[in-house]
Amino acid sequence: MSESFLSKRVDGSAAPLAVGDLVAILIVIAIGMNSHNTLTGPVALLETAAPFLLGWTVTSVPIGAYSAGAAESAKAAVPLAIRSWIPAAVIGVAIRGAVQSAFDQGLLIFLVVMIVTGTVALGGWRWVAFKLR
């Protein structure tokens, strides 16, 4: 019997990666909000993070960020996170841009910042996690 698509993409051994990824994404957004003086509490953080977490959910599973291979080494885990984050950031920025037209002029800059900071945070945390094993 063949494995299902989902069972090939999600493995229980990758659960610590999911927790760390969630924390990394929330930290990136919290730092950004803090720098713009918009971090007013956990509800504001979650409202701002929601489009990016949705994007992450939609992209990370099909790409395999939580597959058995991702849980084996930084060599596999880091590129899978980066390949997942780039489209996740695009989805997040698109949703935020659609909701808040104030972003219109700075949308491209916002996208670049989210791609770079998210890539550094997710890739960096995963790399450190495997080094500390």
Beta strands, then each sheet from edge to edge (+ up, - down):
end
